[in-house]
């Protein structure tokens, strides 16, 4: 794994940096294999990025018909619900970009969570090429099925103030899942199920990019990047791509507690 920490002034410059990297990774993937697979994230942080990618300047730089779009997690709600991660990305990006409907693969949050997770894993295995060498997650040695993880070209992630990422929350069973790619994880603090990629799938990706904004996450970011490895407490720590690149794009407010500020742009 290679890791890069980039500190930027604010959410707007993060969006522009992420958009440029999105375009570059897409072009490289399409040149190498004829398609680009990307998993989007939910929450407020990626909204400026999605709006930017949908703008005229970026629409012309991306071969949208070569994209296959997935989601790293989803709330268990219908797609037209205000909390739907798919719905947010659809409204800001997918409805404005010329991407074929058949290339968009959403998690069906409106059906039984276990069924939805199983269905989505089948979609991932069908649509994303597999490669050897998937990650062991919390364990030191690979378990069953570790050699068949599909490799997504780019997974976008956020991080909550509690250290969760995707819908991998502190103390939840999904953190220890070593075989499945997608699970329905019950989150006690939310009193709800969430659908989420597992560490196995995330850590098999070619590129994983975190977008982190806000002073309320500064202490958590320092603990994740500089503290003791405690992924049960700070799930974002479990993101360690085996053969891929891990990038943190963070604003100055989120980065101010870091002893090592990384590379600062802007």
C-alpha positions in Angstrom: 0.0 0.0 0.0 1.1 3.6 -0.7 -0.4 6.4 1.3 -0.7 10.1 0.5 -2.1 12.8 2.8 -3.0 16.0 1.0 -4.1 19.1 3.0 -6.3 21.6 1.1 -7.8 24.9 2.2 -11.5 24.0 2.2 -14.2 21.7 0.8 -14.3 23.6 -2.6 -10.6 22.9 -3.3 -11.0 19.3 -2.1 -13.8 18.9 -4.7 -11.6 20.2 -7.4 -8.6 18.1 -6.4 -10.8 15.0 -6.2 -12.4 15.8 -9.5 -9.0 16.0 -11.2 -7.9 12.7 -9.7 -11.2 11.1 -10.7 -10.6 12.1 -14.3 -7.0 10.8 -14.3 -7.9 7.5 -12.7 -10.8 7.0 -15.1 -8.7 7.7 -18.1 -5.9 5.3 -16.9 -8.4 2.6 -16.2 -10.2 3.0 -19.5 -6.9 3.0 -21.4 -5.8 -0.2 -19.6 -9.0 -2.2 -19.5 -11.7 -0.4 -21.5 -13.8 0.6 -18.5 -13.7 2.4 -15.2 -15.4 1.1 -12.0 -16.1 3.6 -9.2 -17.9 3.3 -5.9 -19.4 6.5 -4.6 -19.9 7.6 -1.0 -22.8 9.3 0.7 -23.1 12.1 3.2 -22.5 15.8 2.8 -18.8 15.9 2.0 -18.9 14.5 -1.5 -21.7 16.7 -2.7 -19.5 19.5 -4.1 -17.5 16.8 -6.0 -20.6 15.3 -7.6 -21.8 18.8 -8.6 -18.4 19.6 -10.1 -18.2 16.3 -12.1 -21.7 17.1 -13.5 -20.6 20.6 -14.7 -19.9 21.2 -18.3 -16.2 21.5 -17.8 -15.9 17.9 -16.4 -18.7 16.2 -18.3 -16.6 16.6 -21.5 -13.5 15.1 -20.0 -15.0 11.8 -19.0 -16.1 8.9 -21.1 -19.3 8.3 -19.2 -20.4 5.3 -21.3 -17.3 3.4 -20.0 -18.1 4.0 -16.4 -19.7 1.4 -14.0 -21.0 3.1 -10.9 -21.5 1.4 -7.5 -22.0 2.6 -3.9 -19.8 1.7 -0.9 -22.8 1.8 1.4 -26.4 2.7 1.6 -29.2 3.4 4.2 -32.0 1.0 4.2 -34.5 3.4 2.6 -36.2 3.6 -0.8 -34.2 5.5 -3.6 -36.5 8.5 -3.5 -36.1 8.9 0.3 -34.2 12.1 1.4 -31.6 9.9 3.2 -30.8 7.7 0.2 -27.1 7.9 -0.8 -28.1 6.8 -4.3 -30.8 9.5 -4.5 -28.2 12.2 -3.6 -25.8 11.1 -6.3 -28.6 10.7 -8.8 -29.8 14.3 -8.2 -26.4 15.9 -8.2 -24.5 13.8 -10.8 -26.1 10.9 -12.5 -29.2 12.7 -13.8 -26.9 15.3 -15.4 -24.1 13.1 -16.9 -24.6 11.0 -20.0 -24.1 7.7 -18.3 -26.2 4.7 -19.5 -28.7 3.5 -17.0 -27.4 0.0 -17.2 -24.1 1.1 -15.9 -25.5 2.4 -12.6 -25.7 -0.3 -9.9 -27.5 0.9 -6.8 -28.0 -1.0 -3.5 -31.6 -1.8 -3.0 -32.2 -0.2 0.4 -35.9 -0.7 0.2 -35.9 -4.5 0.4 -34.8 -6.9 3.2 -31.3 -5.9 4.2 -29.8 -9.4 4.1 -31.3 -10.0 0.7 -30.1 -6.6 -0.6 -26.5 -7.3 0.6 -26.5 -10.8 -1.0 -27.9 -9.4 -4.2 -25.3 -6.6 -4.3 -22.4 -8.9 -3.8 -23.6 -10.9 -6.8 -23.7 -7.8 -8.8 -20.2 -6.8 -7.8 -18.8 -10.3 -8.6 -20.6 -10.2 -12.0 -19.6 -6.6 -13.0 -16.1 -6.1 -11.5 -13.1 -8.3 -12.6 -11.5 -10.3 -9.8 -7.8 -10.4 -9.1 -5.7 -12.4 -6.6 -4.5 -11.0 -3.3 -7.4 -9.7 -1.3 -6.8 -8.4 2.2 -7.0 -10.2 5.5 -8.8 -7.4 7.3 -8.3 -7.6 11.0 -6.4 -10.9 10.8 -2.8 -11.6 10.0 -3.4 -14.4 7.6 -5.9 -14.8 4.7 -9.1 -16.7 5.2 -11.4 -18.6 2.8 -12.2 -16.7 -0.4 -9.5 -14.1 0.0 -8.1 -14.7 -3.5 -11.2 -13.8 -5.4 -11.9 -10.2 -4.4 -13.0 -8.0 -7.3 -10.8 -4.9 -7.8 -12.7 -1.6 -8.1 -10.7 1.1 -9.7 -11.7 3.9 -7.3 -13.6 3.8 -4.0 -14.6 7.2 -2.5 -15.0 7.2 1.3 -15.8 9.7 4.0 -15.1 9.6 7.7 -17.5 10.4 10.5 -16.4 12.1 13.8 -16.7 8.7 15.4 -14.2 7.2 13.0 -16.7 5.2 10.9 -16.3 4.9 7.1 -18.8 3.6 4.6 -21.2 1.9 7.0 -18.4 0.3 9.0 -19.2 1.6 12.5 -17.2 1.1 15.7 -17.8 -2.3 17.4 -19.9 -3.8 14.6 -19.5 -7.3 13.1 -18.8 -6.1 9.6 -15.3 -5.1 10.7 -14.4 -8.7 11.2 -16.0 -10.1 8.0 -13.4 -11.9 6.0 -15.3 -13.7 3.3 -18.3 -11.6 2.1 -18.0 -8.5 0.0 -21.2 -6.7 1.1 -23.1 -7.2 4.3 -26.2 -5.8 6.1 -24.7 -4.5 9.4 -26.9 -3.5 12.3 -25.7 -0.3 13.9 -27.0 0.0 17.5 -26.3 3.7 17.8 -28.6 4.3 14.8 -31.1 1.5 15.7 -31.0 0.6 12.0 -29.4 -1.7 9.5 -27.0 -0.3 6.9 -25.7 -2.0 3.7 -21.9 -1.7 3.4 -18.8 -2.9 1.6 -16.6 -5.0 3.8 -12.9 -4.4 4.5 -12.2 -7.3 2.2 -13.7 -5.5 -0.8 -12.5 -2.0 0.1 -8.9 -3.1 0.6 -8.8 -4.9 -2.8 -9.4 -1.6 -4.6 -6.8 0.0 -6.9 -7.4 3.4 -5.4 -9.2 4.5 -2.2 -9.7 8.2 -1.6 -11.0 9.7 1.7 -12.6 13.1 1.6 -12.6 14.6 5.1 -13.9 18.1 6.0 -14.4 20.0 9.3 -12.8 20.8 12.6 -15.2 18.4 14.4 -13.2 15.5 12.8 -9.7 16.8 13.7 -9.2 14.7 16.8 -10.5 11.6 15.1 -8.4 12.2 12.1 -5.2 12.4 14.2 -6.2 9.3 16.1 -6.8 7.4 12.8 -3.6 8.5 11.1 -1.2 8.8 14.0 -2.7 6.8 16.9 -2.6 3.1 18.0 -4.2 0.7 15.5 -7.6 0.1 17.0 -10.0 -0.5 14.0 -12.8 -1.8 16.3 -12.8 1.7 17.8 -11.7 3.7 14.7 -13.0 1.7 11.7 -11.3 4.1 9.2 -8.0 2.5 10.3 -9.0 -0.8 8.7 -8.7 0.8 5.2 -5.3 -0.4 4.0 -5.4 -1.3 0.3 -3.2 -4.3 -0.2 -2.0 -3.5 -3.7 -3.6 -0.1 -4.1 -3.1 3.5 -3.3 -4.7 5.2 -0.3 -5.2 9.0 -0.5 -6.5 11.3 2.2 -7.8 14.7 0.9 -8.5 16.7 4.0 -9.2 20.4 4.7 -7.1 22.5 7.0 -9.7 22.5 9.7 -9.7 18.7 9.8 -5.9 18.5 9.6 -5.0 21.1 12.2 -4.4 18.5 15.0 -2.0 16.4 12.9 1.6 16.5 13.9 2.6 15.8 10.3 0.5 17.9 8.0 1.2 15.8 4.9 1.5 17.7 1.6 -0.3 21.0 1.5 -1.8 22.3 -1.7 -3.5 25.6 -2.3 
